[in-house]
Amino acid sequence: MTHRIYRDAILRISEEEQRISFESSHIIDNSYQMTSFLRELLAQMKQHTLTKGFTSKPEEIEFFRKIKPQILGKLIYYNKVYRVEISCPIADGKCREKYYSGELHRLKEEYREQISSSDFFRYYRSGRTDLDHEFFELGKINFNNGLDSYVFEIDPQFSTYYDYKVASIVASELMYSYLMSKIKPDFVELPEDKDFYWSDSKNALIELLYALHAAHSISGGRAGIRKITGVLQVLFRIKLGDIHHAFHRMKVRNGSRTAFLDRLKIALEQYMDKDLL
């Protein structure tokens, strides 16, 4: 039961993000709405954790390594978007680009100094799990490691310290994608009334382009996500929006995380079977 409640929380985030349209003209209001929603959701998770606890240590580790950081990471991200946008210059052009570039520079410095230089970052990025019982179980905070001072401000009943570290990674990567989209938009305006276009969902195409990138199927893996995205947007006459954000949602969605690729495989096999008849 507890496991399902935590998983449902991730699904609620996805549904709320889909409900709110993140158009540029409404980004301040939308990011504020998501910040409020995620604060309330995190409070509900805390209340459930304090009253019900966990059914097992593996469930506890999964919550603090994967589930809470997704909620907290999104909360940090949307709050940053809100703060960046309310301070953004009204004028278009070079002024705005310089502003976003400055924010990106600060983000990179913060990421380098506070996140990527740490031993924990290398542990987490490598996919290791052998020390998860030390990093993601309650009551295991080791002050002898010289932890950041904010450790004294966290609630030890609802944080292992390192869940915040993972949330910071999630938030920084989302923020990087957001700022890059402001500095170098991928979108290409195309003439209308063309017969060749993408007729499936945007998420389906995003799933496909990440699969092509992961399999090194384009340019031997040397073509980056941004370049592949730009080509597919032009080819299929579609604007994909924040693909990195959509990909993060795919990684935690219920059911198959590769729903479109699974459907492609079935469709191709059925098509092959027809030729055999």
N, C-alpha and C positions, 0 to 999 in steps of 0.2 A: 504493500500500500504506500509506504513512504517513498519507495523508488518511483512509483508512478506519479506521485505528487510533484517530485522534483523534475521529472521529465515533462510533465504537463506545463510547468513554469516556462521551460524553454519554448514550448509550442505557443504559449500565450504571447511571448515576445514576438515571435514570427508573425502571428496573426495581427498583433497591434501595429507592427511595422507595415504590414500590407494594408491595413485599414487607413493609416495615415499616408497621404501622398506627399512625398518629399520633393515638391517642386521648389525651384530656387526662390521664387517669390514668397514662399511660405516657410522657408527653412527655419527661421527664428521661432515662429510659433510651433512648428512641428517638433523641433528639437526640444523645446520646453515641455511639450506634451509627453514626449518619450521619457524625458528626465523624470517627470512627475510619476509617470506610470511605473518606471523601473525602481524608483525609490520605494513606492508602495509595495511592489512585488518583492523586493529584497526584505522589507520589513515583515511581510507575510512569511517568507522563508525562514527568517530568524525566529519568529514566533513559533513556527512549526518545529524547528530544530530544538529550541529550548524546552518545549513541552513534550515532544514525542521522541526526540533523539534519533538514533540510527539503529537499524536492525542488525548491522554487522560492520566490521571494520572496512571491508571492501566498499560498502556503500558509502561510508564516511569519507574514504579516500576519493572516491569518484565525485562526490559532491564538492569537496574542496579543491580538487584538481581540475574538474571539467565544468560542473554546473554553476556553482556560485561565481567563478571567474567570468563566465559568459554573461551573467546578469550584471555583475559589478563592472565588468569591462565595458559593456554597452552603456551603463549609466555614466561612467567616466567619459566615454566617447561623446555621447549626446550633450553632456554638460559642457565639454570643451567646444563642440560645434556651436552651441548657444553663445558661449562667451566670445568666441572668435567672430561670429557673425554680428553680434550687437556692437562690436567695436570696429567693424569693417567700414572703410570710407564709402561714402555714397557714390562718388564719381566712378565711372567705368574706366576701362583702359589700363594704362601703365600704373596708375596709383593703386588700384586694387590688386594688380599682379604683384607689385612690390610688397604690398601688405601681406598677401598670402605667402609669398616667398620668404618673408621674414618669419612668419609663423612656422613654416616648414623647417627653416634653419634651426629655430629654437627647439622644435620637436626632435630633430635629428640629434642635437647636442644633448638633450635630456635623455634620449634613448641610449646614446653611447655612454654617457656618464653614469646613469642610474640603472640601466637594464642590461645591455649587451655585454658589458665588461665583467659581469658577475659569474661566479662558478655555477650558481643556480640556473642562470640563463642557458649555459652550455649543457647542463644536465637536462633541463626541460626540452630544449631544442633537439637534443639527440634522441629523444623518445625513450629515454631510460625510465624505469619504474622501480628499480631495486631499492631506492631510498624514499619512496613515496610514504612509507610508514613513519618516516621522520619529518617529512615536509608537509604532509596533508592529513595528519591526525591531530585532534585537539590535545592540548596539554604537552606538546612536544617542542615548544619554542626554546631554542638554545641561545641564551643571552651571551654565552661565551664566544659566539661567532662574530660579535661586533655588528649587530643588526642596526638598520636605520632607526632613528629616534622615534619615528611614528609608531613603532611596535608598542610603545608604552600607552598609546592612545586607543589601540584596538580592543575589541571585546574578546577576551580569551575563550569565551563560551561560544563564539560564532566566527572565529578566525584562527587560522594556523600561521598567520603572517605571510606564508608563501602563496596562499590563495590570492592575496592582494598583488603579489608579484606577477602571477599569471594574468590577472585582470589588467594590470598595467601593460603587459605585452599585447593583449587583445585590443585594448583601447588605442595604443600607439599605432598598431598596424592599420586599424580602421581609420584613424586620423590621418595617417600618411596618405592613404588612398583618397581620402576626401580632399585634402589640400592639393594633391597632384591633379585631381580632376578640375580644381579651380584655376590652377596655373596653366595646365596644358590639356584643355578639354579634348576628349576623344571623338566627340560627336561630329558627324559630317552631314550637312544638309544636302538632300538629294531631290531631284525633280520627281514629281508625282506621276501617277498613272502608268507605272511600269508593271509588266507581267511577272517579273522575277523578284520574289520577295520571300522572307522567312514567314511561314504560316503556322509555326508551332509557338509555344510560350517562350518568353525571354529567358526564363530559368532553364529551359531545355537547351537553348543555345549556349548559355553560360556554362552549363554542365559539360557540353560537348567541347567547348574551347579549352576548358581546364583539362579535360581528358587528353586532348591533342597535345597540349603543352606538357603534361605530366609524362606522356609516352614518348616525348621528343619526336613527334611525327611531323613537325614543321621545322624546316631548316636545321635538322639534327638537334633540336632542342635549344638552338641559339636565339630563336625568336621569342621575345618576352611576351608576357600576358597582354601588355598594353598594345603592342604591335599587332598581335593576333586579333585582339578585340577590334582595333581600328579597321583592319582588313575585312573582318566578318560583318561589321556594321555597314561598310560601304557595299560589300557584295550582296548582302541580304536586305538592304534598305531598312535598317532597324537601329534604334538608339537603345543601348542596353543599360544605361545608367550606371549606378555604383556596383560594378560586378564583384568587387571584393567583399562588399557587404552581403550581397546575395550568396556568395560562396560560403561565407561564415554561417549563414542560415542553413545551407544545405548540409553542412557538416554535423549539425545537431538535430536535423529534422527526424520525425518519426518514420518508421518503415525504412525502405531502401534509400540510401543516400545517393544512389545512382539510378534513380527511377527512369530517366529518359534513356540512358544507355541500355538498361535492361529491356526497355520497350523496343529500342532499335534492334537488339539481338533477336528478340522474338519475331519482329516484323520481317527481318532478313531471312531467318530460317523458314518462316512460312512462305516467303517469296521463292526461296530455293526449292522448297517442296513442290510448289506448283509446276516448276520446270521439269520435275521428275515424273509428273503424271502424263 
